[in-house]
């Protein structure tokens, strides 16, 4: 039950998502999630919307970054109920930290600033949308209400590297002291 998740930005949800292969998600959706999150509707609207998309419609299981912390808390309360889902969340968290560390893969195409073969097909506007969405997830937007939606501790990456997501984004934005 290994393998890496392919994290991508979903512009419709304004979230980082990772589709879970069907063979890995069936146990979680059929047996574990209904027991783990039996109280419906869920108190968190983002988690309830995710549950509706993944359980009620029968769509393929897709993990969403904005639900990660709440789902991890639910799993911590009842780890014996959901060993497969716990493993999926752990792998998603690792893949998410890797995606954030590598982001952006390439600069957006800007006239006169870089060779076309070195640039992303992504526009500067799309990159900015990703940036603002990710900042909202890690609690980096000024005036945000409530705690960050992603873990605020240092994430472990394969190879033992440690990455502080908020400090990394602040440095990328040119702010040496994260807020």
ZASEGU-746772 format. One line per field, with one value per residue: residue in three letters; residue number from 1; y, x, z of N, C-alpha, C, CB in turn. Coordinates in pm, 1 decimal, always signed. Glycine has a CB too. Layout:
residuo ala; ... .
num NUM; ... .
nyy Y; ... .
nxx X; ... .
nzz Z; ... .
cayy Y; ... .
caxx X; ... .
cazz Z; ... .
cyy Y; ... .
cxx X; ... .
czz Z; ... .
cbyy Y; ... .
cbxx X; ... .
cbzz Z; ... .
***
This chain:
residuo unk; unk; unk; unk; unk; unk; unk; unk; unk; unk; unk; unk; unk; unk; unk; unk; unk; unk; unk; unk; unk; unk; unk; unk; unk; unk; unk; unk; unk; unk; unk; unk; unk; unk; unk; unk; unk; unk; unk; unk; unk; unk; unk; unk; unk; unk; unk; unk; unk; unk; unk; unk; unk; unk; unk; unk; unk; unk; unk; unk; unk; unk; unk; unk; unk; unk; unk; unk; unk; unk; unk; unk; unk; unk; unk; unk; unk; unk; unk; unk; unk; unk; unk; unk; unk; unk; unk; unk; unk; unk; unk; unk; unk; unk; unk; unk; unk; unk; unk; unk; unk; unk; unk; unk; unk; unk; unk; unk; unk; unk; unk; unk; unk; unk; unk; unk; unk; unk; unk; unk; unk; unk; unk; unk; unk; unk; unk; unk; unk; unk; unk; unk; unk; unk; unk; unk; unk; unk; unk; unk; unk; unk; unk; unk; unk; unk; unk; unk; unk; unk; unk; unk; unk; unk; unk; unk; unk; unk; unk; unk; unk; unk; unk; unk; unk; unk; unk; unk; unk; unk; unk; unk; unk; unk; unk; unk; unk; unk; unk .
num 1; 2; 3; 4; 5; 6; 7; 8; 9; 10; 11; 12; 13; 14; 15; 16; 17; 18; 19; 20; 21; 22; 23; 24; 25; 26; 27; 28; 29; 30; 31; 32; 33; 34; 35; 36; 37; 38; 39; 40; 41; 42; 43; 44; 45; 46; 47; 48; 49; 50; 51; 52; 53; 54; 55; 56; 57; 58; 59; 60; 61; 62; 63; 64; 65; 66; 67; 68; 69; 70; 71; 72; 73; 74; 75; 76; 77; 78; 79; 80; 81; 82; 83; 84; 85; 86; 87; 88; 89; 90; 91; 92; 93; 94; 95; 96; 97; 98; 99; 100; 101; 102; 103; 104; 105; 106; 107; 108; 109; 110; 111; 112; 113; 114; 115; 116; 117; 118; 119; 120; 121; 122; 123; 124; 125; 126; 127; 128; 129; 130; 131; 132; 133; 134; 135; 136; 137; 138; 139; 140; 141; 142; 143; 144; 145; 146; 147; 148; 149; 150; 151; 152; 153; 154; 155; 156; 157; 158; 159; 160; 161; 162; 163; 164; 165; 166; 167; 168; 169; 170; 171; 172; 173; 174; 175; 176; 177; 178; 179 .
nyy -117.6; +126.6; +403.3; +721.7; +1013.0; +1217.0; +1537.6; +1822.2; +2149.8; +2253.0; +2456.5; +2504.4; +2425.5; +2573.9; +2464.4; +2233.1; +1916.1; +1553.6; +1282.2; +958.3; +636.3; +391.8; +125.3; +164.1; +323.3; +207.6; +48.9; +246.0; +425.3; +260.7; +123.3; +243.3; +537.5; +585.9; +487.7; +635.5; +903.7; +923.8; +1095.3; +1309.2; +1606.1; +1703.8; +1904.9; +2089.6; +2284.6; +2256.5; +1996.8; +1854.9; +1917.3; +1790.0; +1523.5; +1487.8; +1503.1; +1282.1; +1055.0; +1054.7; +1095.7; +895.2; +936.3; +917.2; +885.5; +1173.0; +1345.2; +1644.6; +1939.9; +2139.1; +2003.4; +1841.9; +1872.8; +1859.1; +1602.7; +1449.1; +1492.1; +1362.9; +1102.7; +1058.4; +1041.5; +800.4; +575.1; +297.6; +241.5; +315.4; +223.5; +210.8; +454.1; +630.4; +577.8; +669.8; +946.1; +1015.8; +968.4; +1151.6; +1392.6; +1396.5; +1403.7; +1646.8; +1828.8; +1791.9; +1889.8; +2159.1; +2235.1; +2218.8; +2404.7; +2709.4; +2498.9; +2594.9; +2919.9; +3150.9; +3226.8; +3517.6; +3799.6; +3859.6; +3798.7; +3537.1; +3230.9; +3065.7; +2780.8; +2727.1; +2807.6; +2783.6; +2662.3; +2777.6; +3068.0; +3392.9; +3487.7; +3252.9; +3131.7; +3320.2; +3289.1; +3029.2; +3084.3; +3261.7; +3094.2; +2885.8; +3030.7; +3103.2; +2851.8; +2787.1; +2983.2; +3231.4; +3472.9; +3809.5; +3915.5; +3685.3; +3470.0; +3248.2; +2930.9; +2806.6; +2597.1; +2390.8; +2168.5; +2329.9; +2262.4; +2144.1; +1971.1; +1638.8; +1521.4; +1279.2; +1130.8; +1258.9; +1535.8; +1854.2; +2081.3; +2400.7; +2510.9; +2765.7; +2944.7; +2889.9; +2973.4; +3244.6; +3323.3; +3275.8; +3470.8; +3690.8; +3791.0; +3787.8; +3736.0; +3547.1; +3613.2 .
nxx +82.5; +186.4; +344.7; +340.1; +137.8; -16.9; -12.0; -203.5; -308.2; -637.3; -831.8; -1102.9; -1191.8; -1016.0; -798.1; -545.5; -522.0; -539.1; -595.3; -705.2; -604.4; -840.1; -822.0; -698.6; -868.2; -1117.5; -1162.8; -1142.2; -1353.3; -1580.7; -1587.7; -1432.3; -1451.3; -1736.7; -1771.8; -1585.1; -1660.4; -1932.7; -2123.6; -2330.1; -2470.4; -2126.1; -1946.2; -1768.2; -1789.8; -1632.0; -1529.8; -1769.9; -1864.1; -1663.9; -1710.6; -1964.4; -1898.0; -1724.1; -1835.3; -2122.4; -2189.9; -2059.4; -1833.9; -1486.7; -1240.2; -1089.7; -837.1; -825.6; -647.4; -749.1; -906.8; -740.4; -622.8; -848.0; -942.9; -723.2; -733.1; -972.8; -901.1; -696.6; -846.9; -983.2; -804.4; -808.0; -1025.2; -973.1; -729.5; -636.9; -723.2; -587.0; -324.3; -344.2; -388.1; -147.2; +39.0; -58.8; -10.5; +270.9; +316.5; +196.2; +359.3; +591.2; +502.5; +457.1; +716.6; +844.0; +711.4; +688.0; +711.9; +815.8; +887.3; +627.5; +529.3; +667.3; +694.6; +1002.6; +1156.5; +1242.2; +1359.1; +1140.5; +1124.8; +1196.6; +993.2; +677.0; +358.7; +164.2; -15.2; +74.8; -135.6; -274.5; -79.8; -66.0; -322.0; -295.9; -96.0; -225.7; -428.6; -283.1; -148.4; -368.4; -435.5; -215.1; -226.2; -117.7; -223.9; -295.1; -519.1; -666.8; -911.8; -922.9; -747.8; -461.9; -523.5; -364.6; -120.1; +73.9; +323.1; +662.6; +711.6; +797.8; +999.4; +1066.6; +1384.0; +1458.0; +1457.5; +1360.4; +1096.0; +976.6; +674.8; +541.6; +755.2; +906.7; +736.1; +721.3; +987.7; +1005.5; +837.7; +985.4; +991.6; +1171.7; +1104.4; +853.9; +503.2 .
nzz +0.0; -84.1; -246.6; -404.0; -370.3; -615.2; -595.9; -672.7; -778.5; -745.7; -921.1; -913.8; -659.2; -513.7; -374.9; -261.3; -390.2; -393.1; -582.6; -488.1; -569.3; -685.1; -590.4; -347.4; -207.1; -162.8; +73.6; +269.8; +204.1; +205.7; +452.5; +666.1; +678.3; +708.2; +971.2; +1118.4; +1079.0; +1159.5; +1266.1; +1117.6; +981.4; +946.1; +1183.3; +1075.1; +791.8; +557.9; +576.1; +575.9; +318.5; +172.3; +251.5; +138.3; -135.0; -160.9; -30.9; -40.5; -310.3; -436.7; -580.1; -682.5; -426.6; -312.0; -161.9; +26.2; +98.2; +269.6; +447.8; +588.4; +856.1; +1027.7; +962.9; +1041.4; +1318.2; +1380.8; +1315.9; +1503.1; +1735.4; +1707.7; +1621.8; +1583.6; +1426.8; +1167.3; +1002.9; +734.1; +621.2; +788.4; +708.3; +443.0; +485.9; +610.5; +405.5; +219.6; +353.1; +352.1; +74.1; +18.3; +159.7; +8.9; -241.2; -179.1; -113.6; -361.2; -514.4; -698.9; -986.8; -1227.2; -1362.4; -1452.8; -1790.0; -1910.8; -2099.2; -2247.1; -2020.4; -1974.7; -2123.9; -2349.8; -2334.3; -2075.6; -1922.4; -1753.4; -1869.3; -1740.8; -1655.8; -1521.8; -1369.5; -1299.0; -1142.3; -935.8; -826.3; -722.8; -532.2; -347.7; -257.3; -137.5; +60.0; +217.2; +313.5; +478.9; +662.3; +607.7; +517.5; +582.3; +831.7; +842.8; +979.4; +1245.7; +1294.5; +1101.2; +814.4; +746.6; +895.9; +1148.8; +1222.5; +1173.1; +875.7; +786.7; +530.0; +267.8; +311.1; +537.4; +548.9; +679.8; +663.3; +707.7; +642.6; +650.0; +692.3; +466.0; +255.4; +322.7; +284.3; +10.4; -78.8; -22.8; +232.3; +509.4; +777.4; +882.8; +935.4 .
cayy +0.0; +240.0; +490.3; +863.2; +1080.8; +1324.5; +1656.7; +1927.2; +2259.2; +2250.1; +2595.4; +2510.2; +2417.4; +2659.7; +2377.0; +2132.0; +1788.2; +1433.9; +1169.2; +831.8; +525.4; +318.9; +6.2; +205.9; +402.6; +134.0; +13.2; +368.4; +483.1; +167.7; +75.0; +326.3; +673.2; +589.0; +467.5; +745.0; +1029.4; +882.5; +1210.4; +1395.7; +1671.2; +1731.4; +2041.1; +2175.6; +2285.2; +2207.8; +1851.4; +1805.0; +1926.1; +1682.4; +1398.7; +1481.8; +1472.5; +1152.0; +943.1; +1058.4; +1088.0; +776.8; +976.9; +866.8; +953.2; +1273.8; +1412.1; +1789.7; +1998.5; +2218.6; +1911.3; +1753.7; +1882.5; +1808.2; +1457.9; +1391.6; +1494.1; +1256.0; +975.5; +1045.3; +1004.8; +661.6; +515.0; +156.6; +234.2; +354.9; +209.9; +241.2; +597.7; +694.8; +565.8; +760.2; +1083.7; +1032.8; +979.3; +1277.7; +1500.4; +1394.6; +1450.6; +1788.4; +1901.0; +1788.2; +1980.2; +2296.3; +2261.4; +2231.5; +2503.3; +2666.8; +2421.0; +2683.3; +3056.0; +3168.6; +3292.6; +3663.4; +3847.8; +3915.9; +3767.7; +3403.8; +3152.0; +2998.1; +2639.3; +2719.4; +2861.4; +2704.1; +2701.9; +2843.8; +3213.7; +3458.0; +3496.6; +3121.2; +3114.2; +3406.4; +3223.8; +2922.0; +3144.9; +3310.9; +2978.6; +2816.3; +3117.0; +3090.8; +2721.6; +2784.5; +3092.6; +3340.6; +3594.9; +3902.6; +3927.9; +3555.2; +3433.9; +3107.5; +2870.5; +2759.3; +2473.8; +2287.3; +2159.7; +2438.5; +2210.3; +2113.6; +1845.5; +1554.7; +1478.9; +1164.5; +1166.3; +1322.2; +1681.5; +1921.1; +2203.8; +2483.2; +2559.2; +2908.4; +3016.4; +2872.1; +3063.6; +3381.8; +3348.7; +3281.6; +3599.7; +3798.1; +3836.0; +3699.3; +3704.6; +3516.8; +3674.0 .
caxx +0.0; +276.9; +328.0; +323.2; +20.7; +8.6; -81.1; -219.9; -395.6; -768.9; -877.4; -1245.0; -1203.0; -911.8; -737.4; -451.7; -592.3; -469.3; -686.2; -659.4; -639.9; -959.5; -787.8; -655.8; -971.4; -1241.8; -1176.6; -1164.5; -1485.5; -1689.0; -1591.6; -1369.1; -1505.4; -1870.2; -1758.6; -1505.6; -1734.4; -2073.1; -2207.6; -2349.4; -2360.9; -2005.2; -1943.5; -1688.8; -1853.3; -1539.8; -1526.1; -1900.5; -1866.0; -1576.9; -1783.1; -2069.4; -1834.8; -1656.5; -1916.4; -2262.8; -2205.5; -1991.8; -1719.4; -1357.3; -1188.0; -987.8; -801.3; -815.2; -561.8; -822.9; -968.9; -638.1; -606.4; -970.2; -946.7; -619.5; -782.6; -1072.7; -828.0; -626.8; -943.2; -1026.2; -712.2; -837.9; -1136.0; -937.0; -586.4; -609.4; -740.6; -475.5; -209.5; -367.4; -365.8; -3.6; +104.5; -103.2; +62.0; +407.9; +311.3; +160.9; +481.3; +679.3; +448.9; +482.3; +860.1; +882.4; +628.4; +640.6; +811.6; +876.2; +835.8; +527.8; +577.4; +661.1; +763.1; +1135.2; +1227.3; +1301.0; +1346.5; +1010.6; +1133.6; +1217.9; +875.5; +556.4; +245.2; +74.9; -5.7; +106.3; -261.7; -300.8; +18.4; -106.8; -437.1; -238.9; -25.5; -320.8; -498.4; -190.1; -128.8; -486.6; -428.5; -112.3; -249.1; -26.5; -289.6; -324.6; -661.3; -734.6; -976.6; -910.3; -615.2; -429.1; -590.6; -261.8; -43.4; +169.5; +450.3; +753.0; +678.8; +910.3; +998.2; +1154.6; +1525.4; +1482.7; +1456.7; +1251.8; +1057.7; +877.4; +597.0; +517.5; +881.5; +944.9; +655.4; +760.7; +1114.6; +980.1; +774.0; +1080.2; +973.7; +1257.0; +1042.5; +712.8; +410.7 .
cazz +0.0; -90.2; -361.9; -376.6; -422.6; -709.7; -547.8; -773.8; -737.2; -808.7; -927.4; -881.2; -513.3; -455.1; -275.1; -308.1; -382.8; -441.0; -603.8; -432.1; -658.9; -641.9; -512.4; -213.9; -139.5; -140.2; +215.1; +346.9; +178.7; +235.4; +590.1; +768.9; +689.9; +770.4; +1115.6; +1174.6; +1071.2; +1159.7; +1300.5; +1001.6; +910.8; +1023.0; +1237.5; +986.9; +659.2; +454.2; +587.8; +532.2; +171.4; +124.2; +272.3; +35.1; -264.1; -163.0; +17.1; -81.5; -456.1; -488.6; -661.9; -636.8; -308.3; -336.5; -37.3; +10.5; +201.3; +367.9; +544.5; +644.0; +1001.2; +1092.3; +944.5; +1126.4; +1456.1; +1393.0; +1313.0; +1631.1; +1838.5; +1688.8; +1525.0; +1558.5; +1330.9; +1031.1; +972.8; +593.0; +602.1; +858.8; +618.0; +329.6; +531.6; +634.0; +274.6; +159.6; +420.1; +299.8; -64.8; +23.7; +197.5; -108.4; -343.1; -134.6; -122.3; -502.3; -582.8; -830.7; -1060.6; -1326.9; -1367.7; -1558.0; -1911.1; -1909.1; -2218.2; -2235.6; -1897.2; -1970.0; -2245.8; -2349.5; -2296.6; -1932.3; -1855.0; -1736.6; -1952.7; -1647.7; -1661.4; -1395.0; -1295.4; -1240.6; -1036.2; -825.9; -764.7; -640.5; -420.2; -248.7; -200.8; -47.6; +176.9; +302.4; +379.3; +583.1; +756.7; +577.2; +473.8; +690.3; +859.1; +840.9; +1105.7; +1278.8; +1279.6; +966.9; +777.7; +735.2; +1021.1; +1164.9; +1267.4; +1062.5; +809.2; +748.8; +390.8; +245.8; +322.2; +665.4; +542.5; +750.4; +594.3; +774.6; +528.7; +656.6; +672.3; +325.9; +173.0; +352.8; +216.2; -133.3; -104.8; +6.0; +369.5; +588.8; +905.3; +861.5; +1031.4 .
cyy +124.5; +328.2; +632.9; +914.6; +1189.3; +1444.7; +1758.1; +2034.0; +2248.1; +2391.4; +2609.3; +2509.3; +2516.4; +2585.2; +2286.0; +1996.2; +1675.9; +1323.4; +1041.4; +720.7; +440.2; +198.7; +40.5; +276.4; +324.4; +100.0; +136.3; +421.2; +390.5; +134.0; +177.3; +463.8; +676.7; +567.2; +585.4; +873.9; +1001.0; +999.1; +1305.0; +1485.0; +1701.1; +1877.2; +2138.8; +2170.8; +2232.6; +2055.3; +1791.8; +1809.8; +1816.0; +1547.0; +1381.0; +1442.9; +1329.2; +1034.1; +941.1; +1043.0; +963.3; +809.2; +917.7; +950.5; +1046.9; +1344.4; +1560.0; +1848.2; +2072.1; +2131.0; +1830.2; +1756.6; +1825.8; +1655.8; +1388.7; +1387.8; +1383.6; +1119.6; +953.0; +1000.8; +858.2; +588.5; +369.1; +138.5; +249.8; +342.3; +245.4; +391.3; +675.5; +692.4; +659.8; +905.4; +1111.9; +1050.9; +1108.7; +1395.1; +1509.9; +1447.6; +1600.0; +1873.2; +1903.4; +1883.1; +2124.9; +2331.8; +2287.8; +2344.6; +2636.7; +2592.9; +2507.8; +2821.0; +3064.0; +3243.3; +3443.6; +3713.8; +3910.9; +3875.7; +3628.7; +3332.6; +3072.1; +2851.8; +2620.4; +2760.4; +2761.3; +2750.4; +2775.8; +2995.1; +3269.0; +3469.1; +3363.7; +3092.9; +3198.4; +3348.6; +3109.0; +2978.4; +3189.2; +3196.5; +2905.0; +2900.7; +3110.0; +2958.1; +2720.2; +2901.3; +3212.6; +3468.0; +3682.5; +3909.7; +3796.0; +3527.5; +3285.4; +3055.1; +2830.0; +2625.7; +2359.4; +2281.7; +2270.8; +2391.4; +2178.5; +1976.4; +1769.6; +1511.4; +1354.6; +1209.6; +1240.1; +1473.4; +1736.1; +2051.8; +2275.2; +2552.9; +2709.3; +2987.6; +3005.5; +2962.2; +3208.8; +3416.7; +3361.0; +3415.5; +3717.1; +3855.2; +3744.2; +3659.9; +3675.4; +3576.7; +3574.5 .
cxx +87.4; +245.9; +300.8; +192.9; +65.5; -74.3; -87.4; -311.5; -525.6; -825.1; -1025.1; -1266.9; -1112.0; -840.9; -635.5; -516.3; -503.5; -572.5; -623.2; -699.8; -751.4; -925.7; -744.7; -766.8; -1097.6; -1264.3; -1209.9; -1306.4; -1600.1; -1700.7; -1543.2; -1433.8; -1646.0; -1865.5; -1688.4; -1586.2; -1884.4; -2167.3; -2214.9; -2469.5; -2244.4; -2006.2; -1865.9; -1748.8; -1762.4; -1532.8; -1658.4; -1911.6; -1779.6; -1645.6; -1893.5; -2010.5; -1782.8; -1743.9; -2056.3; -2282.2; -2141.9; -1874.1; -1591.3; -1308.6; -1074.8; -961.6; -778.0; -738.5; -641.5; -889.3; -866.2; -631.6; -728.0; -978.7; -841.7; -664.0; -885.0; -1004.7; -754.4; -720.9; -984.4; -933.7; -743.4; -946.1; -1087.7; -787.5; -552.5; -618.9; -630.1; -350.2; -223.8; -340.3; -217.4; +71.4; +66.3; -28.3; +206.1; +411.9; +281.0; +282.5; +579.9; +633.4; +479.6; +630.5; +903.9; +810.4; +698.0; +750.9; +887.3; +814.4; +726.3; +588.9; +557.6; +748.1; +897.2; +1213.2; +1289.4; +1279.2; +1216.6; +1017.8; +1159.1; +1094.5; +761.0; +451.3; +142.0; +94.0; +30.4; -19.4; -295.6; -205.3; -18.2; -228.2; -390.9; -174.1; -121.6; -396.9; -409.9; -163.2; -248.2; -483.7; -328.8; -123.8; -162.0; -92.0; -322.0; -476.4; -736.6; -794.2; -962.1; -771.0; -588.4; -497.7; -493.0; -184.3; +60.3; +302.4; +537.2; +720.2; +805.6; +893.0; +1084.3; +1300.2; +1556.4; +1486.7; +1341.1; +1224.1; +953.2; +799.5; +576.2; +645.2; +926.7; +866.4; +693.8; +891.7; +1093.8; +918.5; +865.4; +1065.5; +1054.0; +1197.0; +895.1; +626.1; +363.7 .
czz +0.0; -208.3; -318.6; -435.7; -518.8; -666.8; -660.4; -716.3; -815.0; -804.6; -894.2; -729.9; -441.7; -342.5; -342.0; -285.8; -433.7; -459.2; -549.6; -529.2; -598.8; -554.0; -369.6; -136.9; -103.7; +6.7; +299.0; +326.9; +217.8; +383.7; +693.0; +786.3; +749.0; +922.6; +1183.4; +1184.0; +1064.0; +1188.5; +1181.1; +1026.5; +1004.6; +1067.1; +1149.9; +846.6; +547.1; +456.7; +541.8; +379.8; +110.6; +138.4; +167.7; -99.9; -269.4; -122.1; -43.1; -231.6; -515.3; -578.4; -602.4; -519.2; -349.7; -205.0; -65.0; +127.9; +307.9; +473.9; +623.1; +796.1; +1073.3; +1080.0; +1030.4; +1273.0; +1478.2; +1397.9; +1445.1; +1742.7; +1830.7; +1590.9; +1490.6; +1452.5; +1187.1; +999.4; +827.3; +568.9; +671.8; +772.1; +498.0; +368.9; +554.5; +502.8; +203.5; +221.6; +369.4; +156.3; -70.7; +60.2; +81.2; -217.7; -305.8; -142.0; -265.8; -575.4; -592.5; -903.8; -1160.0; -1315.1; -1473.4; -1676.1; -1898.4; -2022.5; -2183.9; -2111.6; -1892.3; -2102.8; -2240.1; -2304.4; -2147.5; -1852.1; -1849.5; -1836.9; -1868.7; -1655.7; -1523.4; -1308.3; -1228.9; -1125.2; -913.6; -752.9; -674.4; -515.4; -311.3; -182.4; -101.6; +76.6; +271.4; +377.5; +494.7; +680.0; +730.4; +529.5; +593.7; +708.7; +856.8; +978.3; +1127.3; +1252.3; +1135.2; +940.5; +755.0; +866.0; +1029.9; +1223.0; +1146.4; +1006.5; +775.1; +604.9; +376.4; +249.3; +450.5; +663.4; +623.4; +678.0; +677.8; +663.6; +533.1; +633.6; +527.7; +233.5; +197.1; +283.3; +66.2; -170.8; -74.5; +145.0; +460.0; +723.2; +882.1; +972.3; +1133.6 .
cbyy -0.5; +193.2; +440.0; +942.3; +1140.0; +1281.3; +1716.6; +1869.5; +2398.4; +2148.2; +2652.7; +2393.0; +2277.2; +2792.9; +2293.7; +2142.6; +1793.3; +1389.5; +1153.2; +807.4; +437.8; +272.8; -71.0; +297.2; +518.3; +7.1; -52.8; +475.8; +519.0; +41.5; -49.0; +344.2; +739.3; +482.4; +338.4; +768.3; +1112.5; +772.5; +1284.6; +1312.5; +1799.9; +1699.8; +2039.8; +2131.4; +2425.5; +2268.0; +1809.0; +1887.3; +2065.2; +1682.5; +1395.1; +1617.3; +1569.8; +1156.9; +948.1; +1186.9; +1210.5; +692.1; +1132.7; +868.5; +850.4; +1374.6; +1347.5; +1854.7; +2093.1; +2303.4; +1816.5; +1790.6; +2028.2; +1873.5; +1422.5; +1471.6; +1631.0; +1261.4; +973.0; +1177.4; +1092.4; +656.9; +523.6; +89.0; +341.4; +496.1; +67.7; +165.8; +642.5; +624.8; +420.3; +745.6; +1110.1; +912.5; +859.2; +1296.0; +1478.7; +1251.6; +1372.0; +1811.6; +1836.2; +1647.3; +1960.0; +2315.4; +2144.3; +2101.9; +2519.6; +2787.5; +2304.6; +2627.4; +3157.3; +3244.2; +3237.8; +3722.3; +3947.7; +4060.2; +3782.6; +3321.8; +3057.6; +3004.6; +2571.2; +2805.9; +2987.2; +2714.7; +2578.6; +2793.3; +3275.3; +3597.7; +3539.3; +3011.6; +3151.5; +3546.9; +3171.6; +2841.0; +3262.8; +3407.8; +2883.3; +2784.4; +3262.1; +3102.3; +2615.0; +2784.9; +3045.6; +3296.7; +3562.7; +4044.0; +4020.3; +3441.4; +3474.8; +3027.2; +2748.8; +2745.9; +2495.3; +2315.1; +2022.9; +2545.6; +2085.5; +2119.8; +1870.8; +1432.2; +1591.8; +1095.3; +1250.4; +1273.2; +1730.1; +1945.8; +2174.1; +2586.8; +2489.7; +2944.9; +2961.8; +2728.6; +3043.5; +3401.8; +3237.4; +3166.5; +3612.1; +3907.5; +3837.6; +3764.7; +3820.7; +3365.2; +3733.5 .
cbxx -94.1; +419.9; +215.5; +441.1; -65.1; -25.2; -10.2; -277.7; -327.9; -865.1; -850.9; -1319.2; -1171.1; -972.8; -845.0; -313.2; -723.0; -355.7; -720.3; -719.4; -516.4; -1038.4; -677.0; -535.4; -1009.1; -1241.7; -1047.6; -1062.5; -1498.1; -1669.8; -1509.0; -1224.2; -1506.7; -1959.2; -1681.8; -1380.6; -1688.9; -2094.7; -2152.3; -2368.4; -2409.6; -1877.7; -1883.5; -1538.5; -1897.5; -1398.5; -1495.4; -2014.1; -1816.3; -1443.5; -1842.8; -2142.2; -1720.1; -1538.5; -1926.7; -2325.1; -2145.5; -2088.7; -1709.4; -1253.3; -1138.8; -1031.3; -675.5; -955.5; -462.3; -928.3; -1063.3; -504.5; -583.4; -1095.9; -925.8; -489.3; -844.5; -1173.0; -727.9; -560.9; -1065.5; -1171.9; -572.6; -880.8; -1239.9; -979.9; -541.2; -707.9; -877.1; -448.5; -194.5; -511.9; -444.1; +52.8; +68.1; -255.4; +60.8; +465.8; +205.5; +47.6; +546.8; +686.8; +296.4; +431.6; +938.6; +855.5; +496.2; +592.6; +744.8; +857.9; +949.4; +404.5; +503.9; +707.4; +676.2; +1125.0; +1135.0; +1241.0; +1469.1; +950.5; +1243.4; +1334.7; +829.5; +502.9; +181.3; +98.9; -138.8; +167.4; -375.8; -288.4; +158.7; -138.0; -534.2; -136.4; +57.1; -418.6; -543.3; -57.3; -105.4; -615.6; -391.4; +24.8; -226.6; +68.4; -416.9; -264.8; -722.3; -636.5; -1125.9; -1010.2; -601.8; -276.2; -673.3; -166.1; +25.5; +110.7; +430.5; +900.6; +596.0; +922.6; +1048.2; +1122.5; +1567.0; +1608.1; +1448.0; +1287.1; +1004.0; +943.8; +463.2; +456.9; +990.6; +925.8; +506.3; +774.1; +1215.2; +888.2; +647.9; +1064.7; +822.9; +1388.8; +1061.0; +691.7; +291.7 .
cbzz +119.7; -96.8; -450.8; -431.3; -308.6; -856.3; -423.1; -908.2; -760.2; -737.5; -1064.8; -946.0; -467.0; -402.0; -202.0; -234.6; -463.4; -341.5; -754.4; -288.3; -687.7; -762.8; -582.0; -224.4; -225.8; -221.9; +266.9; +307.2; +33.3; +157.2; +601.5; +736.0; +554.5; +706.5; +1143.6; +1090.4; +948.6; +1262.4; +1426.0; +871.7; +845.1; +939.8; +1375.7; +984.7; +625.3; +474.0; +732.8; +596.7; +124.0; +200.9; +413.4; +23.6; -291.1; -73.7; +167.3; -36.6; -521.0; -563.4; -670.8; -751.9; -202.5; -448.2; +26.8; -0.7; +138.3; +298.1; +472.4; +588.2; +1043.1; +1029.6; +797.4; +1112.6; +1489.4; +1275.5; +1194.9; +1668.8; +1827.8; +1637.9; +1577.9; +1687.3; +1362.2; +1008.1; +1002.0; +500.1; +653.9; +994.2; +569.6; +277.7; +660.5; +710.5; +186.9; +177.4; +572.0; +305.4; -144.2; +124.8; +321.7; -163.7; -359.7; +8.1; -64.9; -573.7; -511.8; -913.9; -1133.7; -1470.1; -1398.0; -1504.2; -2036.7; -1771.0; -2292.0; -2239.5; -1783.7; -1854.3; -2264.3; -2487.3; -2375.8; -1893.7; -1924.3; -1591.6; -2020.4; -1504.4; -1711.6; -1419.5; -1388.7; -1347.4; -1086.6; -877.6; -872.9; -720.7; -467.6; -313.6; -311.9; -120.3; +132.9; +218.6; +278.7; +520.1; +896.0; +476.3; +394.8; +660.5; +761.1; +799.7; +1106.5; +1201.5; +1370.9; +949.3; +654.2; +614.6; +1032.6; +1253.0; +1355.3; +1108.0; +682.5; +841.9; +297.4; +110.9; +204.8; +718.9; +397.1; +901.6; +451.3; +875.3; +523.9; +790.2; +766.1; +284.5; +201.7; +504.3; +246.4; -176.9; -23.6; -93.5; +410.0; +611.8; +1007.0; +854.0; +960.4 .
***
